[in-house]
Amino acid sequence: MNLSDSWTAGQPRLVRINAAEVVFNALRHAIETGQLEVGSRLSSEATLAHQYGVSRSVIREALRSCSALGLTVTRTGKGTFVVSDCVAHDLVLGKYSALHLMEARPHIEVPAAALAAERRSDEDLDSLRAILESMAGEEDPQIWVGLDASFHAAIASASGNGVFEQVVADIRDAMANQSETINLITGRQQRSDAEHQLIFDAIEKGSPSAAAQAMRVHLSAVGEALDTILGDETRKDLDGNS
């Protein structure tokens, strides 16, 4: 090994950051350090897109995460305003909060995965396999989170239990919003892909216990990622009051 090889081997692995993450980090830093004060209105999407040299869809993704963290609020026809300089105690995901989702999902998706392993049809497996193949290497965050929600919905459908299927359909948008924000902040996409594959493998093998455990591990990992955003104490407080 020459000196160049030795130096290269000692360098840290670079973490790939997408455009929305760059914009989000810049906006969050500006808000938390007071460069963008509480009560101030952000520039328009078009202006921000020009400023950062990205598309408006990238700006919208970053703004959704700022809103989910409770840092900003968007008022129709008026713009996006800074409402807090610190992260809220929960993520705002439309009809449901992130913490409420994380309380409920293990009681829905773990048994649904077990039933899917017992009852899945060849068509169910083909559908799940196709979703996983589409997710692998997908670089568009919005497309990926849509596929993520589809994967979980497909498992609920494969369970053959209409209640599980309907409940997952009802929380699907909130799940996608949560996944988008968590991935943007913690970079969990590739890890989620690996966890999804283990869930699928167990369902394909027809092992209810393995499918349930794989789903349990996946949801636990999502919960841990949420803790890194909101802080462990928020989850502990919620657990203590439940």
C-alpha positions as CSV (number, residue, x, y, z in Angstrom):
1,M,0.0,0.0,0.0
2,N,1.4,3.4,-1.0
3,L,1.1,6.6,1.1
4,S,-1.9,7.7,-0.9
5,D,-3.7,4.5,-0.3
6,S,-2.9,4.7,3.4
7,W,-4.3,8.2,3.7
8,T,-7.4,7.3,1.7
9,A,-8.1,4.3,4.0
10,G,-8.0,6.6,7.1
11,Q,-10.6,9.0,5.8
12,P,-14.2,9.0,7.2
13,R,-17.0,7.7,4.9
14,L,-18.9,10.6,3.4
15,V,-22.6,10.7,4.2
16,R,-24.8,11.6,1.2
17,I,-27.0,14.6,1.9
18,N,-29.9,15.4,-0.5
19,A,-30.9,18.9,-1.5
20,A,-33.9,19.1,0.8
21,E,-31.8,18.1,3.8
22,V,-29.3,20.9,3.0
23,V,-32.1,23.5,2.8
24,F,-33.9,22.1,5.9
25,N,-30.7,22.3,7.9
26,A,-30.0,25.8,6.8
27,L,-33.5,27.0,7.7
28,R,-33.5,25.2,11.0
29,H,-30.2,26.7,12.0
30,A,-31.3,30.2,11.0
31,I,-34.5,29.8,13.1
32,E,-32.8,28.2,16.2
33,T,-30.0,30.8,16.2
34,G,-32.4,33.7,15.8
35,Q,-31.3,34.8,12.3
36,L,-35.0,34.2,11.4
37,E,-36.9,35.5,14.4
38,V,-40.1,34.2,15.8
39,G,-43.0,36.0,14.0
40,S,-41.0,36.7,10.8
41,R,-42.3,35.5,7.4
42,L,-40.0,33.4,5.3
43,S,-39.4,34.3,1.7
44,S,-41.7,32.8,-0.9
45,E,-41.0,29.3,-2.3
46,A,-39.9,30.7,-5.6
47,T,-37.5,33.1,-3.9
48,L,-36.1,30.4,-1.6
49,A,-35.7,28.0,-4.6
50,H,-33.7,30.7,-6.5
51,Q,-31.6,31.5,-3.4
52,Y,-30.6,27.8,-2.8
53,G,-30.5,26.9,-6.5
54,V,-33.1,24.0,-6.1
55,S,-36.6,23.2,-7.3
56,R,-39.7,24.4,-5.5
57,S,-40.5,20.8,-4.6
58,V,-37.3,20.6,-2.7
59,I,-38.2,23.8,-0.8
60,R,-41.7,22.4,-0.1
61,E,-40.2,19.2,1.4
62,A,-37.9,21.2,3.7
63,L,-40.7,23.5,4.7
64,R,-42.9,20.5,5.6
65,S,-40.3,19.2,7.9
66,C,-39.9,22.7,9.6
67,S,-43.6,22.7,10.1
68,A,-43.7,19.1,11.4
69,L,-41.1,20.1,14.0
70,G,-43.3,23.0,15.1
71,L,-40.8,25.7,13.9
72,T,-43.0,27.2,11.2
73,V,-46.6,27.4,10.2
74,T,-47.9,28.0,6.6
75,R,-51.0,30.1,6.3
76,T,-52.8,29.9,3.0
77,G,-52.5,33.1,1.0
78,K,-50.2,34.7,3.5
79,G,-47.0,32.6,3.6
80,T,-44.9,30.6,6.0
81,F,-44.1,32.1,9.4
82,V,-41.6,31.2,12.2
83,V,-43.6,30.3,15.3
84,S,-40.9,28.8,17.5
85,D,-37.2,28.8,17.8
86,C,-37.0,25.2,19.3
87,V,-38.4,21.8,18.3
88,A,-41.8,21.0,19.6
89,H,-42.5,18.0,22.0
90,D,-44.1,16.2,19.1
91,L,-44.3,16.1,15.3
92,V,-47.3,17.6,13.7
93,L,-48.5,15.2,11.0
94,G,-52.0,16.4,10.2
95,K,-54.7,14.3,11.8
96,Y,-52.3,12.4,14.1
97,S,-49.2,13.2,16.0
98,A,-46.0,11.2,15.7
99,L,-46.0,10.1,19.3
100,H,-49.6,8.9,19.0
101,L,-48.7,7.0,15.9
102,M,-45.8,5.3,17.6
103,E,-48.1,4.3,20.5
104,A,-50.6,2.8,18.2
105,R,-48.7,1.2,15.3
106,P,-47.1,-1.7,17.2
107,H,-50.7,-2.8,18.2
108,I,-51.8,-2.7,14.6
109,E,-48.8,-3.6,12.4
110,V,-47.1,-6.3,14.4
111,P,-50.2,-8.6,14.5
112,A,-51.0,-7.6,10.9
113,A,-47.5,-8.8,9.8
114,A,-48.0,-12.1,11.7
115,L,-51.4,-12.7,9.9
116,A,-49.8,-11.7,6.6
117,A,-47.3,-14.5,7.0
118,E,-50.1,-16.9,7.5
119,R,-52.5,-15.7,4.9
120,R,-50.5,-14.0,2.1
121,S,-51.3,-15.0,-1.4
122,D,-48.8,-15.2,-4.3
123,E,-50.3,-11.9,-5.5
124,D,-49.6,-10.3,-2.1
125,L,-46.0,-11.4,-2.3
126,D,-45.6,-10.1,-5.8
127,S,-47.0,-6.8,-4.7
128,L,-44.7,-6.5,-1.7
129,R,-41.7,-7.6,-3.8
130,A,-42.4,-5.0,-6.5
131,I,-42.6,-2.2,-3.9
132,L,-39.3,-3.3,-2.3
133,E,-37.7,-3.3,-5.7
134,S,-38.9,0.2,-6.4
135,M,-37.7,1.4,-3.1
136,A,-34.2,0.1,-3.5
137,G,-32.0,2.9,-4.7
138,E,-34.9,5.4,-5.0
139,E,-33.3,8.9,-4.7
140,D,-36.5,11.0,-4.6
141,P,-37.5,11.3,-1.0
142,Q,-41.2,11.9,-1.8
143,I,-41.5,8.9,-4.0
144,W,-39.7,6.8,-1.4
145,V,-42.0,7.8,1.5
146,G,-45.0,7.0,-0.7
147,L,-43.7,3.6,-1.4
148,D,-42.9,3.1,2.3
149,A,-46.6,3.8,3.1
150,S,-47.6,1.5,0.3
151,F,-45.5,-1.3,1.7
152,H,-47.1,-1.1,5.2
153,A,-50.6,-0.8,3.6
154,A,-49.9,-3.9,1.5
155,I,-48.9,-5.9,4.6
156,A,-52.2,-4.9,6.3
157,S,-54.1,-5.9,3.1
158,A,-52.2,-9.3,3.0
159,S,-53.3,-9.9,6.7
160,G,-56.8,-10.5,5.4
161,N,-58.1,-8.5,8.4
162,G,-60.3,-5.6,7.2
163,V,-59.9,-3.7,10.4
164,F,-56.1,-3.6,10.2
165,E,-56.4,-2.7,6.5
166,Q,-58.8,0.2,7.1
167,V,-56.8,1.6,10.1
168,V,-53.5,1.6,8.2
169,A,-55.3,3.3,5.2
170,D,-56.5,5.9,7.6
171,I,-53.1,6.7,9.1
172,R,-51.3,6.3,5.7
173,D,-50.7,10.0,5.1
174,A,-49.5,10.6,8.6
175,M,-47.1,7.7,8.3
176,A,-45.7,9.1,5.1
177,N,-45.2,12.6,6.6
178,Q,-43.5,11.1,9.6
179,S,-41.2,9.0,7.5
180,E,-40.3,12.0,5.3
181,T,-39.3,14.1,8.3
182,I,-37.5,11.3,10.1
183,N,-35.5,10.4,7.0
184,L,-34.7,14.0,6.2
185,I,-33.2,14.5,9.7
186,T,-31.8,11.1,10.6
187,G,-31.1,9.6,7.2
188,R,-32.8,6.3,7.9
189,Q,-33.9,5.4,4.4
190,Q,-31.3,2.7,3.7
191,R,-31.8,1.2,7.1
192,S,-35.5,1.1,6.6
193,D,-35.0,-0.7,3.3
194,A,-33.0,-3.4,5.1
195,E,-35.7,-3.7,7.9
196,H,-38.4,-3.9,5.3
197,Q,-36.6,-6.7,3.5
198,L,-36.4,-8.7,6.7
199,I,-40.2,-8.3,7.2
200,F,-40.8,-9.4,3.7
201,D,-38.5,-12.4,4.0
202,A,-40.4,-13.6,7.1
203,I,-43.8,-13.1,5.4
204,E,-42.6,-15.0,2.3
205,K,-41.4,-17.9,4.4
206,G,-44.7,-18.0,6.2
207,S,-43.3,-17.5,9.7
208,P,-45.8,-15.4,11.8
209,S,-43.4,-15.1,14.8
210,A,-40.5,-14.0,12.6
211,A,-42.7,-11.5,10.7
212,A,-44.1,-10.1,13.9
213,Q,-40.5,-9.7,15.4
214,A,-39.2,-8.1,12.2
215,M,-42.0,-5.6,12.2
216,R,-41.5,-5.0,16.0
217,V,-37.8,-4.3,15.4
218,H,-38.5,-1.9,12.5
219,L,-41.1,0.1,14.5
220,S,-38.7,0.2,17.5
221,A,-36.0,1.7,15.2
222,V,-38.4,4.3,13.9
223,G,-39.3,5.2,17.5
224,E,-35.6,5.5,18.4
225,A,-35.1,7.9,15.4
226,L,-38.1,9.9,16.6
227,D,-36.4,10.1,20.1
228,T,-33.3,11.6,18.6
229,I,-35.4,14.4,17.1
230,L,-37.7,15.1,20.0
231,G,-35.6,13.9,22.9
232,D,-36.0,10.8,25.0
233,E,-37.8,12.7,27.8
234,T,-40.8,13.4,25.6
235,R,-41.4,9.7,25.0
236,K,-40.8,8.9,28.7
237,D,-43.3,11.5,29.8
238,L,-45.8,10.1,27.3
239,D,-45.2,6.6,28.5
240,G,-45.5,7.6,32.1
241,N,-48.9,9.2,31.5
242,S,-50.3,6.4,29.4
